[in-house]
């Protein structure tokens, strides 16, 4: 589900950008790119995930530590009806608590670190997204950076500084979107931990069986991904207005047609 997580994260970022005050197209794209990348981060709890292999031994070590902490927390907090599993994958990093905690940490770090900290978080997000969507994203990202440098207002550092606090929301939203996506699969996702449900502290939230889908199968590849691929373009600031105006141009008002005749 890597590419679907990244794509839904991008769409969520574009949808949230106006709400947090990322009003310019440049700020909205930076915000959405961060959300897209961090929509892949929760899978850092799996040794084979792209996030775990991103920076070689460094991210591998973080993945190892995260799995150990997650397993220990599961053993300590599991309820009487929780499953007999290790608690390593789809547990701690797949919770709202993790998303909110990482979001607050990012907000603090980018606020204290200024534009360079913002730049680092955005680059990490792009690298995470590239691992899921493919190498084609690297030249596209390079072109986007060049476009940003060329078209953004002169005070580029100030533009980055303005979104420092917002990036925490982007990171948290990305992690949460990942959890929602996993919750629609057969396995579900215990993202409401530690709220006890039906005797389980790690209750896997999921819809009725008829509405669940298998990862990597037809529903994801032929329905979910294409729909969000279209939304990923339409949600970019200005695109919807442009499309609406263009289509409207093919159907001029009736009074205009009469006057021309």
C-alpha positions as CSV (number, residue, x, y, z in Angstrom):
1,X,0.0,0.0,0.0
2,X,3.0,2.3,-0.1
3,X,2.1,4.4,-3.1
4,X,-1.6,4.6,-2.0
5,X,-0.5,5.8,1.5
6,X,1.7,8.5,-0.1
7,X,-1.0,9.6,-2.6
8,X,-3.8,9.8,0.1
9,X,-1.3,11.7,2.3
10,X,-0.7,14.2,-0.5
11,X,-4.5,14.7,-1.0
12,X,-5.0,15.1,2.8
13,X,-2.2,17.7,2.9
14,X,-3.7,19.8,0.1
15,X,-7.2,19.6,1.7
16,X,-5.8,20.7,5.1
17,X,-3.4,23.4,3.9
18,X,-6.0,26.2,3.8
19,X,-7.2,25.3,7.2
20,X,-3.8,25.8,8.8
21,X,-3.1,29.0,6.9
22,X,-0.8,27.6,4.1
23,X,-2.5,30.0,1.7
24,X,0.0,30.3,-1.2
25,X,0.4,27.5,-3.7
26,X,4.1,27.2,-2.7
27,X,3.2,26.7,1.0
28,X,0.4,24.3,0.2
29,X,2.7,22.1,-2.0
30,X,5.4,22.0,0.8
31,X,2.7,21.1,3.3
32,X,1.2,18.4,1.1
33,X,4.7,16.9,0.2
34,X,5.4,16.5,3.9
35,X,2.1,14.9,4.6
36,X,2.6,12.5,1.7
37,X,6.0,11.4,2.9
38,X,5.0,10.9,6.5
39,X,2.0,8.9,5.5
40,X,4.6,6.2,5.1
41,X,6.4,6.6,8.4
42,X,4.2,4.3,10.5
43,X,5.5,1.3,8.6
44,X,8.9,2.0,10.2
45,X,7.9,-0.8,12.6
46,X,8.4,-3.3,9.8
47,X,12.0,-4.3,8.9
48,X,11.1,-4.7,5.2
49,X,9.3,-1.4,4.8
50,X,10.8,1.3,2.6
51,X,10.9,3.7,5.6
52,X,13.1,1.2,7.5
53,X,15.5,1.0,4.6
54,X,15.5,4.7,3.6
55,X,18.8,5.7,5.3
56,X,20.4,2.2,5.6
57,X,21.6,1.2,9.0
58,X,20.4,4.4,10.6
59,X,16.7,3.9,9.8
60,X,17.2,0.2,10.3
61,X,18.3,0.8,13.9
62,X,15.4,3.1,14.5
63,X,13.1,0.5,13.1
64,X,14.6,-2.2,15.4
65,X,14.2,0.1,18.5
66,X,10.6,1.0,17.6
67,X,9.7,-2.7,17.2
68,X,11.2,-3.5,20.6
69,X,9.4,-0.6,22.3
70,X,6.1,-1.4,20.6
71,X,6.4,-5.1,21.7
72,X,7.1,-4.1,25.3
73,X,4.2,-1.7,25.4
74,X,1.9,-4.3,23.9
75,X,2.9,-6.9,26.5
76,X,2.4,-4.3,29.3
77,X,-1.0,-3.0,28.2
78,X,-2.8,-5.7,26.2
79,X,-6.3,-6.6,27.4
80,X,-7.8,-10.0,28.2
81,X,-9.1,-10.4,24.7
82,X,-6.2,-9.0,22.7
83,X,-4.6,-11.3,20.2
84,X,-1.5,-13.4,21.0
85,X,0.9,-11.5,18.8
86,X,4.3,-9.9,19.2
87,X,2.9,-6.4,19.1
88,X,5.7,-5.2,16.8
89,X,4.0,-4.3,13.5
90,X,0.8,-2.2,13.3
91,X,0.8,-1.3,16.9
92,X,2.6,1.6,18.6
93,X,3.4,3.5,15.4
94,X,-0.1,2.9,14.1
95,X,-1.9,4.9,16.8
96,X,-3.3,8.4,17.1
97,X,-1.0,8.9,20.2
98,X,2.0,8.3,18.0
99,X,0.8,10.6,15.3
100,X,0.0,13.4,17.7
101,X,3.3,12.9,19.6
102,X,5.4,13.0,16.5
103,X,3.4,16.1,15.3
104,X,4.2,18.0,18.5
105,X,7.8,17.0,18.3
106,X,8.0,18.2,14.7
107,X,6.3,21.5,15.5
108,X,8.7,22.2,18.3
109,X,11.8,21.2,16.3
110,X,10.8,23.3,13.2
111,X,9.9,26.3,15.4
112,X,13.2,26.2,17.2
113,X,15.3,25.2,14.2
114,X,13.9,27.7,11.7
115,X,14.0,27.4,7.9
116,X,16.7,24.8,7.8
117,X,14.7,22.5,10.1
118,X,11.7,23.0,7.9
119,X,13.8,22.2,4.8
120,X,15.1,19.0,6.5
121,X,11.6,17.7,7.4
122,X,10.3,18.4,3.9
123,X,13.3,16.6,2.3
124,X,12.7,13.6,4.5
125,X,9.1,13.6,3.5
126,X,10.1,13.7,-0.2
127,X,12.6,10.8,0.2
128,X,9.9,8.7,2.0
129,X,7.4,9.5,-0.8
130,X,10.0,8.7,-3.5
131,X,10.6,5.3,-2.0
132,X,6.9,4.5,-2.4
133,X,6.1,6.2,-5.7
134,X,9.3,5.5,-7.6
135,X,12.5,7.2,-8.8
136,X,10.5,9.4,-11.3
137,X,9.6,11.5,-8.3
138,X,13.2,12.7,-7.9
139,X,13.4,14.7,-11.1
140,X,9.8,15.9,-10.6
141,X,10.8,17.0,-7.0
142,X,13.9,18.8,-8.4
143,X,11.8,20.6,-11.0
144,X,9.3,21.6,-8.3
145,X,12.1,23.0,-6.1
146,X,13.4,24.9,-9.1
147,X,9.9,26.2,-9.8
148,X,9.5,27.2,-6.1
149,X,12.8,29.1,-6.1
150,X,12.0,30.9,-9.4
151,X,8.4,31.9,-8.6
152,X,8.2,32.3,-4.8
153,X,8.4,35.8,-3.3
154,X,11.9,37.1,-2.5
155,X,11.6,36.3,1.2
156,X,11.9,32.6,0.7
157,X,13.4,31.9,4.1
158,X,10.5,33.8,5.7
159,X,8.0,31.7,3.7
160,X,9.6,28.5,5.1
161,X,9.7,30.0,8.6
162,X,6.0,30.8,8.4
163,X,5.1,27.1,7.9
164,X,7.4,25.8,10.7
165,X,4.6,25.2,13.2
166,X,2.2,23.9,10.5
167,X,4.6,21.0,9.6
168,X,3.7,19.3,12.9
169,X,0.1,19.1,11.6
170,X,1.3,17.8,8.3
171,X,3.3,15.0,10.0
172,X,0.5,14.1,12.3
173,X,-2.0,14.1,9.5
174,X,0.2,11.9,7.3
175,X,0.6,9.3,10.1
176,X,-3.2,9.4,10.8
177,X,-4.1,9.0,7.1
178,X,-1.9,5.9,7.1
179,X,-3.8,4.5,10.0
180,X,-7.1,5.2,8.3
181,X,-5.9,3.4,5.1
182,X,-4.8,0.3,7.1
183,X,-8.1,0.3,9.0
184,X,-9.9,-0.4,5.6
185,X,-7.9,-3.5,5.0
186,X,-8.6,-7.1,6.2
187,X,-6.3,-6.7,9.2
188,X,-7.6,-3.4,10.5
189,X,-5.7,-1.0,12.6
190,X,-5.7,-0.4,16.4
191,X,-5.3,3.4,16.1
192,X,-7.6,4.2,19.0
193,X,-5.2,2.7,21.6
194,X,-5.4,2.9,24.6
195,X,-9.2,3.1,24.6
196,X,-10.5,-0.3,25.6
197,X,-13.1,-1.8,23.2
198,X,-14.7,-5.2,23.7
199,X,-12.1,-6.3,26.1
200,X,-9.2,-5.3,23.9
201,X,-6.8,-2.4,24.5
202,X,-5.5,-2.8,20.9
203,X,-8.8,-3.3,19.1
204,X,-8.4,-3.4,15.4
205,X,-10.7,-0.8,13.9
206,X,-12.1,-1.9,10.5
207,X,-15.4,-1.6,8.5
208,X,-17.8,-4.4,7.9
209,X,-16.3,-7.3,6.0
210,X,-17.9,-6.3,2.7
211,X,-16.2,-2.9,2.7
212,X,-12.7,-4.2,3.5
213,X,-10.1,-4.7,0.8
214,X,-6.9,-6.6,0.4
215,X,-3.7,-4.6,-0.1
216,X,-2.2,-4.7,-3.6
217,X,-5.3,-6.2,-5.2
218,X,-7.9,-4.9,-7.7
219,X,-9.8,-2.6,-5.4
220,X,-6.7,-0.7,-4.4
221,X,-5.0,-0.7,-7.8
222,X,-8.1,-0.1,-10.1
223,X,-10.3,2.0,-7.9
224,X,-8.7,3.6,-4.8
225,X,-5.4,4.6,-6.4
226,X,-6.9,6.1,-9.7
227,X,-9.5,8.1,-7.8
228,X,-6.9,9.7,-5.5
229,X,-4.5,10.2,-8.5
230,X,-7.1,12.5,-10.0
231,X,-7.8,14.2,-6.7
232,X,-4.1,14.7,-6.2
233,X,-4.1,17.1,-9.3
234,X,-7.5,18.7,-8.8
235,X,-6.8,19.7,-5.2
236,X,-3.7,21.7,-6.1
237,X,-4.6,25.3,-5.4
238,X,-5.8,27.0,-8.6
239,X,-6.3,23.8,-10.6
240,X,-10.0,23.4,-9.9
241,X,-10.8,27.0,-10.7
242,X,-8.8,26.7,-14.0
243,X,-10.7,23.5,-15.0
244,X,-14.0,25.1,-14.1
245,X,-13.3,28.2,-16.1
246,X,-12.0,26.2,-19.1
247,X,-15.1,24.0,-19.2
248,X,-17.3,27.0,-18.7
249,X,-15.7,28.6,-21.8
250,X,-17.2,25.8,-23.9
251,X,-20.7,26.6,-22.7
252,X,-21.1,30.4,-22.9
253,X,-24.3,31.9,-21.4
254,X,-27.4,31.8,-23.7
255,X,-27.6,35.6,-23.9
256,X,-24.0,35.7,-25.2
257,X,-24.7,33.3,-27.9
258,X,-27.8,35.3,-29.0
259,X,-25.9,38.6,-29.1
260,X,-23.2,37.0,-31.2
261,X,-25.7,35.8,-33.7
